[in-house]
Amino acid sequence: MNESVREKAILAEITSWENDLQNDVRTDFQRTFNRWIDRNIEEIPKRTKTMILKKIDASFFNLHSFIQNSFIQQDAKQQILLSAKALNEDIIQISDLHKLSISQLHYLADLQTSKHRLYSFLQGGITGTGGILLTGADIPLQTILNLRAIQMISMCYGYEINNPYEMMTSLKLYHASLLPKHLQYKAWIELKQDIDEESVSYFYEGNEDLADPKSMEFLLKQIAKLSVISIFKRKLIAGIPLVSMMIGAGANYQQTRHISDFANRFYQYRYITQKSTYFEGGVV
């Protein structure tokens, strides 16, 4: 398929996905549940809420830096470059990946997302076996896995993540994917506006506050998931807490699947819309 035709087809898919995202298809139960969560969040004292949000922001920044500077991430970066070099020998650094076609870039990104979905599935299953340490480590480990998945997808589309602008973009993307589904469309449009208005910059000049009260809904849902796992871990099948393991594995897999899909569509859109402006002009 001609490259421009393929790019138009992907943009059409993204537009269709946007339309689905825009539709509020919550059931009456989901709307009632969301209102209940909103009321409970509003009852939290403002000072306490501000402190929690600041800690969430700080944890995102710290985990992002930890992942980015880890030896595992550096090795993964080299693996991406080696895979890309097999497709085009002229590729030397991450920014050179724009020399590949959108189909080739999607192939590289799909390899990474498949790995991280598997990691998330296994990690959730292990959490389901119970134990205070495993349960307590679930949220931090899930955050690390999902932030890392976004970083890998970013690099697969030729965007290096070792500068403030790309770091903030990936963190805002992660935050948007965690929002309740009926609020994700607005966050998606804001992400698109950021890159449509983007000028080439090393530093991020927009609002650096990530977490907001809606972010706390995701945290409450994660706590609820862990509570359900704790209940079902006592139900053994052949001596194994199979039900709690499947709950943990299934929930974490679906979460990583959603986040990686969200990130993949964003970087596809960004790559295609910026291609003529930045890539072909030799700016990026």
Solvent accessible surface area in square Angstrom, and as a share of the most:
residue,aa,sasa,rsa
1,M,174,0.78
2,N,96,0.49
3,E,52,0.23
4,S,58,0.38
5,V,78,0.45
6,R,61,0.22
7,E,20,0.09
8,K,142,0.60
9,A,35,0.27
10,I,2,0.01
11,L,54,0.27
12,A,63,0.49
13,E,92,0.41
14,I,4,0.02
15,T,73,0.42
16,S,62,0.40
17,W,38,0.13
18,E,20,0.09
19,N,78,0.40
20,D,91,0.47
21,L,8,0.04
22,Q,103,0.46
23,N,87,0.44
24,D,61,0.31
25,V,113,0.65
26,R,57,0.21
27,T,78,0.46
28,D,116,0.60
29,F,155,0.65
30,Q,85,0.38
31,R,75,0.27
32,T,70,0.40
33,F,72,0.30
34,N,12,0.06
35,R,132,0.48
36,W,130,0.46
37,I,1,0.01
38,D,38,0.20
39,R,128,0.47
40,N,56,0.29
41,I,5,0.03
42,E,128,0.57
43,E,135,0.60
44,I,47,0.24
45,P,88,0.55
46,K,170,0.72
47,R,217,0.79
48,T,52,0.30
49,K,33,0.14
50,T,57,0.33
51,M,102,0.46
52,I,45,0.23
53,L,28,0.14
54,K,139,0.59
55,K,128,0.54
56,I,29,0.15
57,D,20,0.10
58,A,48,0.37
59,S,46,0.30
60,F,18,0.07
61,F,52,0.22
62,N,100,0.51
63,L,37,0.19
64,H,0,0.00
65,S,45,0.29
66,F,126,0.53
67,I,5,0.02
68,Q,30,0.13
69,N,107,0.55
70,S,25,0.16
71,F,180,0.75
72,I,119,0.60
73,Q,2,0.01
74,Q,76,0.34
75,D,85,0.44
76,A,8,0.06
77,K,39,0.17
78,Q,94,0.42
79,Q,96,0.43
80,I,3,0.02
81,L,22,0.11
82,L,123,0.61
83,S,45,0.29
84,A,0,0.00
85,K,88,0.37
86,A,89,0.69
87,L,75,0.37
88,N,39,0.20
89,E,144,0.64
90,D,94,0.49
91,I,3,0.01
92,I,140,0.71
93,Q,104,0.46
94,I,2,0.01
95,S,28,0.18
96,D,20,0.10
97,L,0,0.00
98,H,38,0.17
99,K,97,0.41
100,L,6,0.03
101,S,33,0.21
102,I,0,0.00
103,S,52,0.33
104,Q,59,0.26
105,L,0,0.00
106,H,61,0.27
107,Y,121,0.46
108,L,5,0.02
109,A,0,0.00
110,D,65,0.34
111,L,72,0.36
112,Q,16,0.07
113,T,5,0.03
114,S,57,0.37
115,K,83,0.35
116,H,1,0.00
117,R,54,0.20
118,L,98,0.49
119,Y,90,0.34
120,S,0,0.00
121,F,75,0.31
122,L,97,0.48
123,Q,20,0.09
124,G,0,0.00
125,G,9,0.09
126,I,95,0.48
127,T,3,0.01
128,G,0,0.00
129,T,59,0.34
130,G,7,0.06
131,G,37,0.36
132,I,159,0.81
133,L,158,0.79
134,L,71,0.35
135,T,29,0.17
136,G,55,0.53
137,A,35,0.27
138,D,0,0.00
139,I,41,0.21
140,P,64,0.40
141,L,77,0.38
142,Q,4,0.02
143,T,12,0.07
144,I,42,0.21
145,L,27,0.14
146,N,0,0.00
147,L,1,0.01
148,R,33,0.12
149,A,1,0.01
150,I,1,0.00
151,Q,0,0.00
152,M,1,0.00
153,I,0,0.00
154,S,0,0.00
155,M,1,0.01
156,C,0,0.00
157,Y,0,0.00
158,G,2,0.02
159,Y,8,0.03
160,E,40,0.18
161,I,6,0.03
162,N,84,0.43
163,N,28,0.15
164,P,41,0.26
165,Y,21,0.08
166,E,14,0.06
167,M,39,0.17
168,M,3,0.01
169,T,8,0.05
170,S,1,0.01
171,L,0,0.00
172,K,46,0.20
173,L,1,0.00
174,Y,1,0.01
175,H,22,0.10
176,A,2,0.02
177,S,4,0.03
178,L,19,0.10
179,L,17,0.08
180,P,9,0.05
181,K,125,0.53
182,H,51,0.23
183,L,50,0.25
184,Q,6,0.03
185,Y,58,0.22
186,K,141,0.60
187,A,14,0.11
188,W,0,0.00
189,I,45,0.23
190,E,81,0.36
191,L,7,0.03
192,K,32,0.14
193,Q,92,0.41
194,D,48,0.25
195,I,6,0.03
196,D,88,0.46
197,E,139,0.62
198,E,32,0.15
199,S,80,0.52
200,V,93,0.53
201,S,40,0.26
202,Y,127,0.48
203,F,128,0.53
204,Y,27,0.10
205,E,156,0.70
206,G,41,0.40
207,N,103,0.53
208,E,90,0.40
209,D,103,0.53
210,L,9,0.05
211,A,12,0.09
212,D,49,0.25
213,P,57,0.36
214,K,63,0.27
215,S,11,0.07
216,M,9,0.04
217,E,2,0.01
218,F,35,0.14
219,L,53,0.27
220,L,69,0.35
221,K,78,0.33
222,Q,17,0.08
223,I,87,0.44
224,A,51,0.40
225,K,22,0.09
226,L,21,0.10
227,S,56,0.36
228,V,59,0.34
229,I,1,0.00
230,S,38,0.25
231,I,103,0.52
232,F,65,0.27
233,K,63,0.27
234,R,175,0.64
235,K,114,0.48
236,L,105,0.52
237,I,90,0.46
238,A,102,0.79
239,G,58,0.55
240,I,87,0.44
241,P,17,0.11
242,L,79,0.39
243,V,52,0.30
244,S,0,0.00
245,M,51,0.23
246,M,108,0.48
247,I,51,0.26
248,G,0,0.00
249,A,3,0.02
250,G,29,0.28
251,A,38,0.30
252,N,1,0.00
253,Y,64,0.25
254,Q,97,0.43
255,Q,25,0.11
256,T,0,0.00
257,R,115,0.42
258,H,65,0.29
259,I,1,0.01
260,S,0,0.00
261,D,45,0.23
262,F,1,0.00
263,A,0,0.00
264,N,18,0.09
265,R,53,0.19
266,F,0,0.00
267,Y,0,0.00
268,Q,13,0.06
269,Y,28,0.11
270,R,3,0.01
271,Y,0,0.00
272,I,19,0.09
273,T,53,0.31
274,Q,9,0.04
275,K,42,0.18
276,S,79,0.51
277,T,86,0.50
278,Y,25,0.09
279,F,9,0.04
280,E,123,0.55
281,G,55,0.53
282,G,62,0.59
283,V,76,0.44
284,V,60,0.35
